[in-house]
Every structure is written in structure tokens, then in C-alpha cells.
Amino acid sequence: MAFRGGLPGVVSTVALAVPLSVSIAEAANRCDVSPGRSSETIVVGNLLLGAEGADRGAVLVVDGRIAAVGEPEDVRSSAPEATVIDCGSLHVSPGFINAHEHPRSSGGFPDSGMRPAYSHRDEWQGNAGAEHYELQWAAAEDPIHQFWIELRHLLAGTTTLAGSGAVPGLLKNASWRDEPAYVYPADTRTFPYGVATETFAGLPCPYEGPSTFDPALGRGFPPAAPYTPHIAEGTNCTAALEGRFYLDYVARNPGRRYALVHGVGLDAASIERLGDLDVTLVWSPRSNLALYGATVDIPAALRADARVAIGTDWSYSGSYNLFEEFRCAEGVDRELWDDSLSARDLWRMATEHAAYALGIERLTGKLEPGLAADVLVFENRADDPYAGLVDSTAADVVATFVDGELISGRSDAFDAAQLPATCGNPIGEHFLCVDYAAYGFEHDELLQANAQAVPLFSNERQASCGAFERPRR
């Protein structure tokens, strides 16, 4: 786990009034850096490995990948010259994978005219008649604004972001464009049935006949590339038909990884098919409720043995980051499903299940040897560390590492003298490790250009989760 820009020279030690049996990091709830002589790095903390609770342990990182996970003493003995980042009592999780975002279209505030009264996405897009209010939004075309959007997610612990619109070198992106900025290929087709209201206009409702339409696919993709389109985005018959036709297509065309984004209009029969067809459901509850006043039945999907991932959608109707999405999801679960989802369930939606949806479960999503060292360190405030994590805010994220490099951190948890010059970019109470020479703008210019954009740490003017909104801690 390296520092972007490299570590400075060996730092002299300072005498502190801390018992020898307690590490400086543990006493101060911070990450203490001990530079080593090799390119290897060890991070020490309470590891979230998927079981109940957290295990005190260490992660050895070599060349951006996890080489070993184990007891701190054992890992340190296996790499005696490694740099050690001892995060003491802090907790260490795989970085979040946001399985559904529109980064290029996620820089503005919700339209004040938005109401949870739409029955299909075609209505708010202005494609289903003048009687439906068309939402106003704008794409972020300038790199300085696109950078800010990704930074908002990075500071909240996201290390991989799925959706079109990518900034190279910040977090990792998954989408369909054949560009170096997209680390992981995925066909994130937005509307595979076009204007579905028109496409299905000749069909009766309900329709019991054979599948008539196949979803459109992105061009230039290998046949086995993951396919993650928007399906059944609404509550009407058109949305239900999308779900049925898409799952019929999946059944006829096995051999690739399939996901389904939104699924609000899936009927019970379609939900029952998800597990058998190995289709991951990607859930965006806040956006669903803000637009349609409803969301998909997640407990039913889990009973059907389907995997469920989670994503923020976009800032115009969704959550500003995954912590805000968890907050909405917990409120929905509490009011509609009698707390059937655990905090660990939500954590899995943003880690291993999101990785599976994008076909990258052998590359990232867990703290396991061989996977990318995509890591978030956070300050836990609960007995259950998974509950502590999903109830956090971006302010609780102490550090985010992408492919083993420190990209962002909380200033009070690190000694600035132990950090390279590239980390000298303050963002509120955090810092950013980046060389702006690669972007064509400076740190101060970034802050000035985004003074009126969606904020990095606040949920000001965020779309409402309706009656399910929980207070922010």
C-alpha cells in the first residue's frame, strides 16, 4: 500500500506519553506510518472480512495487490522491510464499489419540480406526453467538474464507480467506452429498449404472448463482457414488460454476466427468476422513491437467491454517496420489511455483490490475497462494525486506497510530515493525494470551479427518501 508520489525519507521519532504496550495509532485513533526499505506495505487495523465482527489483523500489499492477510505479527515477520501503516483501533474494509452511477450527469441539484409521481422513466424524460413534467438537469462536460463528482464518491469510501463518464487516476471506473480511463469493461447500457413507451405501444396490457423485443447491446464488446442495463424503471405495465422481456433474453443467451439496474416494476414472477438466471439486481432506493414513490422488493429477491448490489444513480434524484444510499435503504427496510436486511447485507451490496455484478469479483471487492488493494479505513462508532460503517458519513472515512495507493485521508489521523508533497491538498478536514499536472488545473481552481456544485461532505438539497428518510448521524 504505497503513497501516491512516494514516501519521504525516514522520519525521526518523537517521544510521547504512551504506554509501550499500546501503539501510538491505537492510543490516538489514527494511522501511524513507519517507512520501510522495500516497496511492500502493511496496513494494520480491525479487518472486515465478511464474518460477524471484525478481526484484528494486517494486510500485506505488493505491487497494488493484496499478498497476504493475517495476524499482524505474522504478516510483519513475512515482510520485515515493508512500510507499516498502523491504524490502531480503526477499522479496515474493502473499498466500496458503486454499481450504478452516471458520473457525467451527477453534478447538479434535483429539480424543485420533481415529484414521486412518475410511472415510467419516459415520463420524466419528456418522452411520454406533455402532461408529464420533464425534469431539468445538465451534464458535466468540463474535466474540472467531472473530477469533483468522482472526488465526492472517493472521499466517501468508493474505490470503483460504474457508469459513463470517467476521470483517469482518481478512483477506478467500469463502463463500456473503449478508453483508458475505464479500468473495467462493462456494458452499462442505459435504456436498452429505447423509449419503451413507444417501443411497446402496440402490445396489450397485460401481455401474455412471446417475447417480442430484445435489448440493445453496446458495440465493440466481447461476448462475455458484463451487461448491466436499466430495466423496469417505473411502476406501470411497460416497466413490467421490460423486466419480462429482458429476463427472457438472458435465458436464451447464457454465457455472460448479467445485472439489472432499478427493477422497480418487476412483477413477482420476474423477481422469482433472478436467482436461477444469475442476474444481479442493482438497487437505487433513493432515486426510485424520489421519482416513482416505490422501489423493488429486495427481501423477495434475496429469497429467490438473487444477489443484490447497490448504487447511487445520480445527484438529480439519487444519493450523493453510498452512505446516503445506505441511510435510505435502512429506512425502507425498517418501515416496509421489518428490519429484514442486516448492516452486513448492505455492506455486501457495496462490496462483493457489486463486484459480482460487474464481473470483477476475482479482481476486487474483498480483503483477500490476489485481489486489488482497494481499501477504506474508517472510524467505527458502533458495537457492530458493519452497522458502524453503513451508518457513517464521509467525515468518518480516515483513508481511501486505490490499487494500494493512498488517494485521500483525514488530516487529523495522519502526521503530515510522513506524507509526500502530493498529499498537501486540503479538502475540508481531509486531504487529497494527487498530482494536478496530469489534469490541467490546480487545487485552488478545483475548489473555486465547484463552489456551487453538489457538496463533498454535506447532503444539502439531496433528493428525498420520502417517509423513509432517517436522520443523519
ChimeraX attribute file (.defattr): number of C-alpha atoms within 10 A of each C-alpha:
attribute: neighborCount
match mode: 1-to-1
recipient: residues
	/A:1	29
	/A:2	23
	/A:3	20
	/A:4	22
	/A:5	16
	/A:6	14
	/A:7	20
	/A:8	13
	/A:9	13
	/A:10	12
	/A:11	12
	/A:12	8
	/A:13	7
	/A:14	5
	/A:15	5
	/A:16	7
	/A:17	7
	/A:18	12
	/A:19	9
	/A:20	7
	/A:21	6
	/A:22	11
	/A:23	16
	/A:24	19
	/A:25	21
	/A:26	17
	/A:27	13
	/A:28	17
	/A:29	19
	/A:30	25
	/A:31	28
	/A:32	22
	/A:33	22
	/A:34	18
	/A:35	19
	/A:36	18
	/A:37	12
	/A:38	12
	/A:39	16
	/A:40	21
	/A:41	30
	/A:42	29
	/A:43	29
	/A:44	28
	/A:45	26
	/A:46	23
	/A:47	24
	/A:48	22
	/A:49	16
	/A:50	16
	/A:51	9
	/A:52	11
	/A:53	15
	/A:54	18
	/A:55	16
	/A:56	17
	/A:57	20
	/A:58	26
	/A:59	29
	/A:60	28
	/A:61	29
	/A:62	22
	/A:63	16
	/A:64	21
	/A:65	23
	/A:66	25
	/A:67	21
	/A:68	19
	/A:69	21
	/A:70	16
	/A:71	14
	/A:72	19
	/A:73	10
	/A:74	13
	/A:75	21
	/A:76	21
	/A:77	10
	/A:78	12
	/A:79	17
	/A:80	15
	/A:81	16
	/A:82	24
	/A:83	24
	/A:84	24
	/A:85	23
	/A:86	23
	/A:87	30
	/A:88	22
	/A:89	21
	/A:90	25
	/A:91	26
	/A:92	32
	/A:93	27
	/A:94	28
	/A:95	27
	/A:96	31
	/A:97	32
	/A:98	29
	/A:99	32
	/A:100	27
	/A:101	24
	/A:102	22
	/A:103	26
	/A:104	23
	/A:105	21
	/A:106	30
	/A:107	27
	/A:108	22
	/A:109	23
	/A:110	22
	/A:111	15
	/A:112	11
	/A:113	9
	/A:114	18
	/A:115	16
	/A:116	16
	/A:117	16
	/A:118	20
	/A:119	21
	/A:120	24
	/A:121	21
	/A:122	21
	/A:123	21
	/A:124	20
	/A:125	15
	/A:126	15
	/A:127	16
	/A:128	18
	/A:129	12
	/A:130	9
	/A:131	8
	/A:132	15
	/A:133	17
	/A:134	18
	/A:135	17
	/A:136	16
	/A:137	15
	/A:138	12
	/A:139	15
	/A:140	19
	/A:141	11
	/A:142	9
	/A:143	17
	/A:144	20
	/A:145	20
	/A:146	21
	/A:147	23
	/A:148	24
	/A:149	31
	/A:150	26
	/A:151	20
	/A:152	19
	/A:153	26
	/A:154	30
	/A:155	29
	/A:156	29
	/A:157	33
	/A:158	29
	/A:159	29
	/A:160	29
	/A:161	29
	/A:162	29
	/A:163	28
	/A:164	22
	/A:165	26
	/A:166	28
	/A:167	22
	/A:168	15
	/A:169	17
	/A:170	20
	/A:171	25
	/A:172	23
	/A:173	28
	/A:174	26
	/A:175	25
	/A:176	23
	/A:177	21
	/A:178	12
	/A:179	11
	/A:180	12
	/A:181	18
	/A:182	22
	/A:183	17
	/A:184	21
	/A:185	22
	/A:186	29
	/A:187	25
	/A:188	29
	/A:189	21
	/A:190	17
	/A:191	17
	/A:192	19
	/A:193	22
	/A:194	12
	/A:195	16
	/A:196	20
	/A:197	18
	/A:198	13
	/A:199	12
	/A:200	18
	/A:201	11
	/A:202	8
	/A:203	13
	/A:204	11
	/A:205	13
	/A:206	10
	/A:207	12
	/A:208	9
	/A:209	8
	/A:210	8
	/A:211	15
	/A:212	9
	/A:213	15
	/A:214	15
	/A:215	17
	/A:216	13
	/A:217	15
	/A:218	16
	/A:219	10
	/A:220	10
	/A:221	16
	/A:222	12
	/A:223	10
	/A:224	13
	/A:225	18
	/A:226	25
	/A:227	26
	/A:228	28
	/A:229	25
	/A:230	21
	/A:231	30
	/A:232	29
	/A:233	27
	/A:234	28
	/A:235	23
	/A:236	16
	/A:237	21
	/A:238	25
	/A:239	24
	/A:240	25
	/A:241	26
	/A:242	27
	/A:243	25
	/A:244	21
	/A:245	21
	/A:246	23
	/A:247	23
	/A:248	19
	/A:249	15
	/A:250	20
	/A:251	14
	/A:252	9
	/A:253	9
	/A:254	12
	/A:255	12
	/A:256	14
	/A:257	21
	/A:258	25
	/A:259	28
	/A:260	24
	/A:261	25
	/A:262	26
	/A:263	27
	/A:264	28
	/A:265	29
	/A:266	26
	/A:267	19
	/A:268	12
	/A:269	10
	/A:270	19
	/A:271	26
	/A:272	18
	/A:273	19
	/A:274	22
	/A:275	17
	/A:276	11
	/A:277	16
	/A:278	19
	/A:279	23
	/A:280	25
	/A:281	31
	/A:282	30
	/A:283	28
	/A:284	31
	/A:285	29
	/A:286	33
	/A:287	28
	/A:288	25
	/A:289	26
	/A:290	23
	/A:291	25
	/A:292	21
	/A:293	21
	/A:294	21
	/A:295	24
	/A:296	25
	/A:297	19
	/A:298	20
	/A:299	15
	/A:300	13
	/A:301	21
	/A:302	17
	/A:303	12
	/A:304	15
	/A:305	17
	/A:306	23
	/A:307	24
	/A:308	26
	/A:309	31
	/A:310	31
	/A:311	30
	/A:312	29
	/A:313	31
	/A:314	27
	/A:315	25
	/A:316	26
	/A:317	26
	/A:318	30
	/A:319	28
	/A:320	30
	/A:321	28
	/A:322	26
	/A:323	22
	/A:324	26
	/A:325	24
	/A:326	28
	/A:327	24
	/A:328	27
	/A:329	23
	/A:330	25
	/A:331	20
	/A:332	25
	/A:333	18
	/A:334	15
	/A:335	11
	/A:336	12
	/A:337	14
	/A:338	9
	/A:339	13
	/A:340	13
	/A:341	17
	/A:342	13
	/A:343	20
	/A:344	20
	/A:345	16
	/A:346	22
	/A:347	24
	/A:348	23
	/A:349	27
	/A:350	28
	/A:351	26
	/A:352	23
	/A:353	27
	/A:354	33
	/A:355	24
	/A:356	25
	/A:357	28
	/A:358	27
	/A:359	22
	/A:360	19
	/A:361	16
	/A:362	14
	/A:363	17
	/A:364	29
	/A:365	28
	/A:366	26
	/A:367	25
	/A:368	19
	/A:369	15
	/A:370	17
	/A:371	20
	/A:372	26
	/A:373	31
	/A:374	32
	/A:375	28
	/A:376	26
	/A:377	28
	/A:378	31
	/A:379	21
	/A:380	22
	/A:381	14
	/A:382	12
	/A:383	9
	/A:384	14
	/A:385	24
	/A:386	26
	/A:387	18
	/A:388	18
	/A:389	26
	/A:390	21
	/A:391	20
	/A:392	24
	/A:393	23
	/A:394	22
	/A:395	17
	/A:396	19
	/A:397	24
	/A:398	28
	/A:399	28
	/A:400	30
	/A:401	28
	/A:402	27
	/A:403	23
	/A:404	24
	/A:405	22
	/A:406	24
	/A:407	26
	/A:408	30
	/A:409	26
	/A:410	25
	/A:411	20
	/A:412	15
	/A:413	18
	/A:414	21
	/A:415	12
	/A:416	13
	/A:417	13
	/A:418	18
	/A:419	20
	/A:420	16
	/A:421	17
	/A:422	17
	/A:423	22
	/A:424	16
	/A:425	18
	/A:426	16
	/A:427	17
	/A:428	11
	/A:429	11
	/A:430	21
	/A:431	22
	/A:432	25
	/A:433	22
	/A:434	21
	/A:435	17
	/A:436	13
	/A:437	8
	/A:438	10
	/A:439	14
	/A:440	9
	/A:441	13
	/A:442	14
	/A:443	16
	/A:444	10
	/A:445	12
	/A:446	16
	/A:447	15
	/A:448	10
	/A:449	12
	/A:450	18
	/A:451	10
	/A:452	11
	/A:453	16
	/A:454	23
	/A:455	19
	/A:456	23
	/A:457	18
	/A:458	12
	/A:459	15
	/A:460	11
	/A:461	16
	/A:462	20
	/A:463	24
	/A:464	20
	/A:465	27
	/A:466	16
	/A:467	12
	/A:468	19
	/A:469	16
	/A:470	17
	/A:471	8
	/A:472	11
	/A:473	7
